[in-house]
C-alpha cells in the first residue's frame, strides 16, 4: 500500500476533504458493526456473519482509499496526516491489524474452527481503542478542512487588499489627470471626458472591493488594512507640475 502521496494541501479542494471526513466518519460506524456482528456470529447467527463480511470488505477498501488516494481522492496529503498514519501514532498499522484479526475471526467462524471464539474475543478487545483511533483520524481531517478554509480566506483577503491599493493609486492618477485637463483649458476638454469615465470605473471597482471585504468580515476573516503600500505615495498637487 502506498504510504505517501505528493499532493500538497494547496492542491486539495474543500469538497475532497469533505468526502474524506465523511469516509473517515463512516469507518467508525463500520468498525463497530464488524465487532458486533462477528460477536453475534460467534453465537451462531449466520446472517450476522454475512453482514460482518460485507462491512469488513467496505472497511478495508475505504482505508486503502484514504491512505493511497486511489481514484478521485488524494490519500495522505499533509505532514500531519502522514505522522498520524505512519509516524508515532502508526494508525495504518493498527487498522491493518484490526482488519487481519477480523478476517481471521470471520474465517474461523465460517469454517467452524474451534478457536473462533478466541479470535472473536481478541477482536472485541480491539474495538474500543480502534474506535478512539478512528475518531482521532476524523478530527485530523476536520483540522485540515479548517486550515484550508483559513488559507483560502487569507488569500482572498490579500487579493482584496492589493486591489484596494491599486484602486487608490488609480484614483489619485485620475485626480491628477483632471487637474491637468483643467489647467489645459479648452485643449483639455476631451481629456477631461476620459478622466471622468476613468473615475466612474474606479468608483465601481471600489464598490466591488467593499462588497468582498464585507463578505470577509461576515466570515471573520482578518481585517483589511486601509494603509497604502510602502513607497507608493503620490502627491496629487505635484504629479503634473
N, C-alpha and C positions, 0 to 999 in steps of 0.2 A: 504494500500500500504506500502511495506517495505521501511523504511526511511534510512537505513544504511546497507551497506554491508561491510564485513570484509576483502575484498581483499585489499591488500596494493598496493601502486604504483609500487613496485618492481615486483609484480605478473602480472601486466597488460602489454601486449605487445604493441608496437607502432602500429601494424596493428589494434588491437582492438580500440585504441584511435582514429586512423584514421576513423574507422567506426562511432565512437561516434561523431566526428567532422562533418562528413557528415550528420548524422541523426539530430544533433542539427541545422545545417545549413538549412536542409530541413524544419525543424519546422518553421523557419522564413517565408519561402515561403508559407507553408500551412496556417499559421495564417492569412496572408494577403488574401489568396484565400477564406478562410472561411468568413472573413468580407465582401469581395467584393461580393461574390455570395449570402450571406444572404441579403445584401442590394439590389441586383438585384431581388432576390426572393420577397422582400417586395413590389416591383413594379409589381409583377405578373408574373415573369419569372419562370415557372415551372421547366425548365431544370436546371436553376441556383440552385434551391433548392436541386436537386439531387446531383449536384456537391458539394455543401456545406456539405451535409450529408456524402458523401464519404471522403472528406477532413477532416472533423471533426473526423470521425472514425479512420482514419490513424493518425491524430494528437494525439488523446487521447492514442492510443495504443503505439505510439512511445514514448510519455512522460513516460508511465508506464515502458517501456523497459529501458529508460535512467535512471530512478530512482531506479527501483527494480532489474535490471540486470537479467531479465529472459532470458533463452536461452544462447547464447554464449557471451552476453555482461556482463559487470562487475558491473553495477549500480554505485552508489556513492562510489568511491574507495579512496577518499582522503579527508583530513580535509577541504581543500579549497572548494571542491565541496559540502561537507556537509554544510558548512557555507552558501554557495550560495543558495542551495536548501532549507535548513531547519533552517538556522540561521537568522541573522538580515535582510538579503535580502528576505528571505522567498519566493523564486521563485516557489517552488512547490505549495504553497497555491494560488499564483497569477495565475498560469497556470490552476490549478484545477477550480478556479473561472471563468476564461475565458471559459473553456470547459463547465461548468454548464450554463453560460449565453448563449453560442452558442446553446446548446441543447434546452434551453427554447425558444430562438428565432425561431429555426427550428420547434419546436413542435407547437408554436403559429401560424406560417405561414402555416404549413402543415394542421392544423385543422381549419384555417380561423378565429381564435380568434381576437377580436378587439384590443387587446394590443400587437399584433405582431409588429407594427411599433415602439412602445415604447421599446420593447425588442431589436429590431434591432438597435435603436439609442444608447441604453446602450452598446451594443456590439461594435458599431463603435467607441464610446468614448474610449474603452479599447484597440483598435487596435494599436495605436502608442506606448503607454507605454509598451504593451506586446512585440512589435517588438524590442524595446530597451532592454528589459529584455532577450529576446531570443538571441540577439546579444552578450550580456554580457556572457551568458552561452556558446555560441560558442567560444568566446575568452578565457574563462576559460579552456575549453578542449584543445585549442591550446597551452595554457601555460603548461598544464600537459604534452603535447607531447614534448615541448621544455625541460621540466625538466627531462623527461625520457631519451631523447636523450643525454642531458648533462651528466646524471649519467652513461649512458652506455659508453660514450666516456671516462669518468673518470675511470671506471673500467678497460676498455681496456688499457688505458694509464698506470695504476698501474701494470697491468699484464706484459706489455712490459718492464716497469722499473725493476720489480722483475726478469724477465728473463734476462735482460741485466746484472744485478748484479751477477746472477748465472753464466752466461757465462763468466764474467770477472774472477770470482773465479776459474772456471773450467780451463780457460786459464792459470792462474797462477799455478794451480796444474800440468797441463800438462807441463809447462815450468820447474817446479821443477823436474818432473819425467824425462824429457830429460837430465837435469843436472846430476841427479843421475845415469841414464843409461850411460852417457859419463864417469863418474867417475869409473863406474864398468868395463869399457873396454870391452873385448870380452865377459865377462859374462853378460853384459847388452844389447847385440845386440837384442835379442828377445824382451826385454822390450822396447827398443828404437822403434821397429816397432809398438808396441801397442800405444806408446805415439804419434807417427806420425799420426796414424789413429784417435786417440782422438783429435788431433789438427785440422784435417780436419773436423771432426764432429762439433767442436766448431766454425770453420770458417763458415760452412753452417748455424749454428744456429744464428751467428751474422748477416748474410745476411738476414735471415728471420725476425729477430728483427728490423733491419734497415728498411725493407720494411713496417713493421707495423707502426713504428714511422713516416715514411714519409707519410703514409696514414693518420695518426692522424694530422700531420701538415697541410695537404690539407684540413682537416675538422676543422681547427682552434682549435684543442684540446690543452690542456695545455702542454708546452714543457717538455720533459723527462729530468731529471737531470742525468748528467753523473757521479756524485759523487758516490763512493761505499757506501754500507750500513755501519752504525756505528759499530765498533767493529769487522770488518771482514777484516782488512788489513793483508796481508801476505807478508813477505819479501821473494822473490824468492831465495836470496842467503843464507838464513838461514834455509829453510824448511827442508832440508835433511842432515843437518850437525850433 
